[in-house]
């Protein structure tokens, strides 16, 4: 698989980049490296190798320039680029239309209860699809805005919901689509479809679009799910699904690692979807609950709020019939 990594730098268009290129090529001997000059901005492009991003940033520093956050990763002829995912999901929605029906996921039911308890009334749903999980929020007077990569799915949602919600068309890797700050964000069965850098960017982007005291809930596939290990392995706990898709399976350690800086309050495993034949849970998910701290709050108030939110969710779990 050929990879292309693009880095933002603080070099300028008039700078002599030839000595830097020579030095970088001596370190990354199996990569094709070049600078892309766009007006006064200079981007570093690395092709054809497996890149240690920290090494790139470190080497840049040694050579006298700053190499910022990766702004994109494109897999050429591989999987998981935005274009691959668009084709993957458009094809799925064209063939199967409203494939999951409009019954909300267990995660959406519990999140609705949490959001209502916390007076959340304006939410963002990245990866909204055709709106399966939006309906339960709209029915409870919560304003919904969505992000969806598939134009086919958006058309299905418009047919079902008319003008009841706004949906931005595009990949979640291109967030943010607006500058609005939301009371809540709910993301179901999407984050685990992204690669590591994409997941990191999306979590950060979501957190940045939360109001102070806002809540975000992610529901991701667990390593305890029956489908763990199915398909071609393409990385740690990551497996290929179909053409242009991948699944990263979470455990509790991965949750802590990726969410610890983003107001992580609680996380727990949940059953999703029951097999019609075996009557057993088809998938195991992990629900992840985060809250953006109001800097003016006292530690005591934050602790009280955490205890309250967790009790709400667990009580609903115990009373919900799986």
RODO-2510 file (C-alpha; in nm, 4 decimals, decimal comma):
residues 322
     n   res          X          Y          Z
     1     x     0,0000     0,0000     0,0000
     2     x     0,1383     0,3383    -0,0963
     3     x     0,0819     0,6144     0,1569
     4     x     0,0964     0,9884     0,1228
     5     x     0,1447     1,2028     0,4322
     6     x     0,1163     1,5819     0,4256
     7     x     0,2623     1,8072     0,6957
     8     x     0,2162     2,1777     0,7507
     9     x     0,5404     2,3739     0,8059
    10     x     0,6419     2,7270     0,9030
    11     x     0,8685     2,7581     0,5983
    12     x     0,7907     3,0237     0,3377
    13     x     0,7732     3,0060    -0,0385
    14     x     1,0950     3,1992    -0,0859
    15     x     1,3008     2,9730     0,1434
    16     x     1,5659     2,7452    -0,0064
    17     x     1,4350     2,3975     0,0735
    18     x     1,6913     2,1929    -0,1241
    19     x     1,9349     2,1398     0,1700
    20     x     1,6445     2,0357     0,3932
    21     x     1,5195     1,7856     0,1349
    22     x     1,8648     1,6329     0,1009
    23     x     1,8955     1,5933     0,4792
    24     x     1,5492     1,4397     0,5150
    25     x     1,6114     1,1963     0,2289
    26     x     1,9272     1,0777     0,4020
    27     x     1,7182     0,9882     0,7094
    28     x     1,4071     0,8486     0,5340
    29     x     1,5830     0,6554     0,2623
    30     x     1,2774     0,4483     0,1593
    31     x     1,0470     0,7508     0,1148
    32     x     0,9813     0,9967    -0,1645
    33     x     0,9990     1,3424    -0,0055
    34     x     0,9174     1,6806    -0,1527
    35     x     0,7948     2,0256    -0,0613
    36     x     0,4743     2,1639    -0,2099
    37     x     0,4748     2,5424    -0,2402
    38     x     0,1341     2,7124    -0,2326
    39     x     0,1772     3,0897    -0,2477
    40     x     0,3723     3,1677     0,0717
    41     x     0,2833     2,8368     0,2395
    42     x     0,5067     2,5305     0,2194
    43     x     0,3769     2,1775     0,2840
    44     x     0,5953     1,8708     0,3318
    45     x     0,4786     1,5665     0,1342
    46     x     0,6062     1,2161     0,2137
    47     x     0,5149     0,9242    -0,0152
    48     x     0,5673     0,5521    -0,0384
    49     x     0,6639     0,4448     0,3116
    50     x     0,5356     0,3816     0,6615
    51     x     0,5999     0,7094     0,8410
    52     x     0,6871     0,7667     1,2053
    53     x     0,5237     1,1086     1,2400
    54     x     0,7144     1,1958     1,5567
    55     x     1,0401     1,1252     1,3734
    56     x     0,9408     1,3656     1,0933
    57     x     0,8585     1,6409     1,3433
    58     x     1,1810     1,5771     1,5361
    59     x     1,3981     1,5837     1,2243
    60     x     1,2303     1,9048     1,1101
    61     x     1,3242     2,0684     1,4397
    62     x     1,6860     1,9596     1,4017
    63     x     1,6890     2,1212     1,0572
    64     x     1,5647     2,4535     1,1887
    65     x     1,1946     2,4591     1,1011
    66     x     0,8700     2,3604     1,2687
    67     x     0,6631     2,0806     1,1233
    68     x     0,3076     2,1032     1,2509
    69     x     0,0209     1,8594     1,2868
    70     x    -0,0444     1,6241     0,9998
    71     x    -0,3343     1,7757     0,8075
    72     x    -0,4160     1,4731     0,5927
    73     x    -0,3276     1,1165     0,5128
    74     x    -0,4206     0,9740     0,1753
    75     x    -0,3981     0,6047     0,0943
    76     x    -0,3339     0,5676    -0,2770
    77     x    -0,4784     0,2391    -0,4010
    78     x    -0,5355     0,1445    -0,0370
    79     x    -0,8146     0,2095     0,2093
    80     x    -0,9650     0,4757     0,4292
    81     x    -0,9168     0,7936     0,2268
    82     x    -1,2165     1,0283     0,2300
    83     x    -1,2863     0,9428    -0,1326
    84     x    -1,2724     0,5681    -0,0620
    85     x    -1,5146     0,6108     0,2264
    86     x    -1,7511     0,8204     0,0147
    87     x    -1,7623     0,5471    -0,2489
    88     x    -1,7979     0,2759     0,0181
    89     x    -2,0947     0,4409     0,1914
    90     x    -2,2662     0,5732    -0,1206
    91     x    -2,2590     0,2216    -0,2613
    92     x    -2,3993     0,0802     0,0639
    93     x    -2,6867     0,3308     0,0831
    94     x    -2,7703     0,2919    -0,2868
    95     x    -2,7957    -0,0867    -0,2476
    96     x    -2,9570    -0,1087     0,0965
    97     x    -3,1176     0,2359     0,1484
    98     x    -3,2465     0,2652     0,5098
    99     x    -3,0653    -0,0569     0,5956
   100     x    -3,0926    -0,0283     0,9753
   101     x    -3,4512     0,0953     0,9841
   102     x    -3,5398     0,3869     1,2141
   103     x    -3,5304     0,2077     1,5485
   104     x    -3,2575     0,3910     1,7450
   105     x    -2,9471     0,2125     1,8668
   106     x    -2,9214     0,1315     2,2383
   107     x    -2,6465     0,3930     2,2578
   108     x    -2,8782     0,6607     2,1173
   109     x    -3,1524     0,5720     2,3678
   110     x    -2,9149     0,6085     2,6629
   111     x    -2,7575     0,9238     2,5232
   112     x    -3,1005     1,0819     2,4764
   113     x    -3,1741     1,0198     2,8455
   114     x    -2,8406     1,1695     2,9494
   115     x    -2,8871     1,4747     2,7259
   116     x    -3,2394     1,5374     2,8527
   117     x    -3,1239     1,5035     3,2138
   118     x    -2,8483     1,7591     3,1482
   119     x    -3,0741     2,0034     2,9536
   120     x    -2,8855     1,9538     2,6280
   121     x    -3,0969     2,0970     2,3456
   122     x    -2,8667     2,1558     2,0480
   123     x    -2,6493     1,8687     1,9259
   124     x    -2,4163     1,7649     1,6466
   125     x    -2,4203     1,4102     1,5076
   126     x    -2,1136     1,3335     1,2925
   127     x    -2,1816     1,0404     1,0587
   128     x    -2,5562     1,0895     1,0806
   129     x    -2,6317     0,8616     0,7853
   130     x    -2,9992     0,8789     0,6879
   131     x    -3,0955     0,9865     1,0390
   132     x    -3,1711     0,6613     1,2171
   133     x    -3,0307     0,7900     1,5468
   134     x    -3,1458     1,1490     1,4924
   135     x    -3,5150     1,0741     1,5223
   136     x    -3,5157     1,0012     1,8963
   137     x    -3,3517     1,3397     1,9672
   138     x    -3,5821     1,5343     1,7342
   139     x    -3,8872     1,3704     1,8919
   140     x    -3,7676     1,5026     2,2279
   141     x    -3,7296     1,8638     2,1115
   142     x    -3,3513     1,8491     2,0730
   143     x    -3,2221     2,0402     1,7705
   144     x    -3,0008     1,8218     1,5510
   145     x    -2,7270     1,9122     1,3026
   146     x    -2,5509     1,6328     1,1145
   147     x    -2,2394     1,5579     0,9118
   148     x    -2,2552     1,2880     0,6453
   149     x    -2,0156     1,1869     0,3676
   150     x    -2,2747     1,0094     0,1493
   151     x    -2,5000     1,2256    -0,0686
   152     x    -2,7302     0,9260    -0,1058
   153     x    -2,7766     0,9019     0,2704
   154     x    -2,8450     1,2767     0,2952
   155     x    -3,1139     1,2464     0,0274
   156     x    -3,2772     0,9626     0,2247
   157     x    -3,2658     1,1772     0,5396
   158     x    -3,4246     1,4732     0,3594
   159     x    -3,7064     1,2497     0,2374
   160     x    -3,7719     1,1302     0,5934
   161     x    -3,7181     1,4495     0,7963
   162     x    -3,7882     1,7276     0,5434
   163     x    -3,6494     2,0489     0,6991
   164     x    -3,6245     1,9280     1,0587
   165     x    -3,2441     1,9245     1,0634
   166     x    -2,9425     2,0546     0,8745
   167     x    -2,6793     1,8150     0,7377
   168     x    -2,3345     1,9152     0,6157
   169     x    -2,2083     1,6961     0,3309
   170     x    -1,8471     1,5870     0,3688
   171     x    -1,6022     1,3703     0,5591
   172     x    -1,5649     1,4075     0,9358
   173     x    -1,1905     1,4319     0,8660
   174     x    -1,2692     1,7782     0,7252
   175     x    -1,4327     1,9122     1,0436
   176     x    -1,5295     2,1725     1,1451
   177     x    -1,8052     2,2606     0,8969
   178     x    -1,9327     2,5541     1,1018
   179     x    -1,8198     2,7632     1,3980
   180     x    -2,1213     2,6856     1,6157
   181     x    -2,0651     2,5524     1,9668
   182     x    -2,3034     2,2704     2,0595
   183     x    -2,4453     2,1591     2,3948
   184     x    -2,3869     1,7965     2,2985
   185     x    -2,2255     1,5719     2,0393
   186     x    -2,3292     1,2116     1,9751
   187     x    -2,1199     0,9902     1,7500
   188     x    -2,2302     0,6313     1,6917
   189     x    -2,0312     0,3576     1,5139
   190     x    -1,8083     0,5996     1,3249
   191     x    -1,4868     0,6712     1,5131
   192     x    -1,3659     0,3122     1,4813
   193     x    -1,3811     0,3418     1,0991
   194     x    -1,0952     0,5943     1,1003
   195     x    -0,7206     0,5520     1,1260
   196     x    -0,5271     0,6712     1,4307
   197     x    -0,4502     1,0234     1,3111
   198     x    -0,8043     1,0714     1,1834
   199     x    -0,9481     0,9563     1,5177
   200     x    -0,7249     1,1951     1,7101
   201     x    -0,8250     1,4887     1,4900
   202     x    -1,1956     1,4061     1,5058
   203     x    -1,2045     1,3753     1,8862
   204     x    -1,0240     1,7091     1,9165
   205     x    -1,2506     1,8750     1,6586
   206     x    -1,5627     1,7533     1,8400
   207     x    -1,4339     1,8710     2,1776
   208     x    -1,3530     2,2132     2,0295
   209     x    -1,7137     2,2475     1,9113
   210     x    -1,8579     2,1915     2,2590
   211     x    -1,9910     2,4698     2,4769
   212     x    -1,8413     2,4895     2,8257
   213     x    -2,0178     2,2206     3,0308
   214     x    -2,1140     2,0492     2,7030
   215     x    -2,1304     1,6723     2,6687
   216     x    -2,0047     1,4350     2,4023
   217     x    -2,0797     1,0658     2,3741
   218     x    -1,9014     0,8249     2,1412
   219     x    -2,0101     0,4643     2,0868
   220     x    -1,7321     0,2470     1,9416
   221     x    -1,6817    -0,1223     1,8604
   222     x    -1,5233    -0,3314     2,1379
   223     x    -1,2533    -0,5971     2,1141
   224     x    -1,5049    -0,8225     2,2924
   225     x    -1,7392    -0,8014     1,9942
   226     x    -1,7926    -1,1332     1,8094
   227     x    -1,6621    -0,9829     1,4859
   228     x    -1,3191    -0,8994     1,6313
   229     x    -1,0426    -1,0475     1,4171
   230     x    -1,2613    -1,0983     1,1098
   231     x    -1,1085    -0,9806     0,7829
   232     x    -0,7521    -0,8985     0,6837
   233     x    -0,5408    -0,7526     0,9633
   234     x    -0,3940    -0,4172     0,8584
   235     x    -0,2682    -0,2850     1,1928
   236     x    -0,2959    -0,3222     1,5695
   237     x    -0,6578    -0,4271     1,6424
   238     x    -0,7496    -0,3045     1,2924
   239     x    -0,9096    -0,5158     1,0194
   240     x    -1,0185    -0,4493     0,6630
   241     x    -1,3920    -0,4527     0,5874
   242     x    -1,4931    -0,4615     0,2224
   243     x    -1,3453    -0,2258    -0,0357
   244     x    -1,2382     0,1009     0,1191
   245     x    -1,3251     0,0258     0,4819
   246     x    -1,1503    -0,0638     0,8061
   247     x    -1,2434    -0,1304     1,1695
   248     x    -1,0359    -0,0415     1,4735
   249     x    -1,1495    -0,2360     1,7828
   250     x    -1,1309    -0,0545     2,1156
   251     x    -1,0451    -0,1843     2,4605
   252     x    -1,0500     0,0163     2,7828
   253     x    -0,6819     0,1051     2,7491
   254     x    -0,7383     0,2528     2,4030
   255     x    -1,0339     0,4557     2,5343
   256     x    -0,8218     0,6018     2,8146
   257     x    -0,5365     0,6808     2,5788
   258     x    -0,7467     0,8600     2,3181
   259     x    -0,9947     1,0424     2,5443
   260     x    -0,8018     1,1227     2,8636
   261     x    -0,7375     1,4816     2,7517
   262     x    -1,0978     1,5436     2,6494
   263     x    -1,3009     1,5462     2,9685
   264     x    -1,3379     1,1682     2,9994
   265     x    -1,5906     1,0877     3,2715
   266     x    -1,6978     0,7309     3,2125
   267     x    -1,6875     0,4388     2,9685
   268     x    -1,8513     0,0964     2,9739
   269     x    -1,9457    -0,1894     2,7454
   270     x    -2,2930    -0,2160     2,5957
   271     x    -2,4760    -0,4676     2,3774
   272     x    -2,5819    -0,3427     2,0350
   273     x    -2,8235    -0,5195     1,8006
   274     x    -2,9628    -0,8652     1,8759
   275     x    -2,9161    -1,1524     1,6322
   276     x    -3,2598    -1,2637     1,5146
   277     x    -3,1591    -1,6311     1,5132
   278     x    -2,9396    -1,6762     1,8216
   279     x    -3,1078    -1,3977     2,0233
   280     x    -2,7584    -1,2999     2,1373
   281     x    -2,5909    -0,9626     2,1106
   282     x    -2,4526    -0,9189     1,7586
   283     x    -2,1994    -0,6544     1,8624
   284     x    -2,0290    -0,5282     2,1772
   285     x    -1,9734    -0,1530     2,1863
   286     x    -1,8077     0,0777     2,4385
   287     x    -1,9947     0,3953     2,5307
   288     x    -1,7630     0,6853     2,6124
   289     x    -1,8941     0,9878     2,8029
   290     x    -1,7016     1,3156     2,8119
   291     x    -1,7787     1,6605     2,9464
   292     x    -1,6081     1,9885     2,8687
   293     x    -1,5206     2,1439     3,2007
   294     x    -1,6210     2,5000     3,2735
   295     x    -1,2966     2,6533     3,3972
   296     x    -1,4922     2,8593     3,6495
   297     x    -1,6403     2,5523     3,8150
   298     x    -1,5104     2,4254     4,1462
   299     x    -1,3716     2,0744     4,1747
   300     x    -1,6641     1,9848     4,3989
   301     x    -1,9225     2,0865     4,1392
   302     x    -1,7437     1,8868     3,8703
   303     x    -1,7372     1,5801     4,0960
   304     x    -2,1084     1,6158     4,1759
   305     x    -2,1911     1,6462     3,8059
   306     x    -1,9846     1,3391     3,7176
   307     x    -2,1557     1,1279     3,9816
   308     x    -2,4985     1,2425     3,8666
   309     x    -2,4327     1,1765     3,4959
   310     x    -2,2975     0,8288     3,5541
   311     x    -2,5878     0,7293     3,7776
   312     x    -2,8339     0,8431     3,5114
   313     x    -2,6723     0,6311     3,2427
   314     x    -2,6247     0,3200     3,4564
   315     x    -2,9821     0,3332     3,5853
   316     x    -3,1091     0,3481     3,2290
   317     x    -2,8867     0,0568     3,1314
   318     x    -3,0206    -0,1580     3,4147
   319     x    -3,3809    -0,0814     3,3221
   320     x    -3,3339    -0,1241     2,9461
   321     x    -3,4440    -0,4630     2,8100
   322     x    -3,1775    -0,6027     2,5802
***
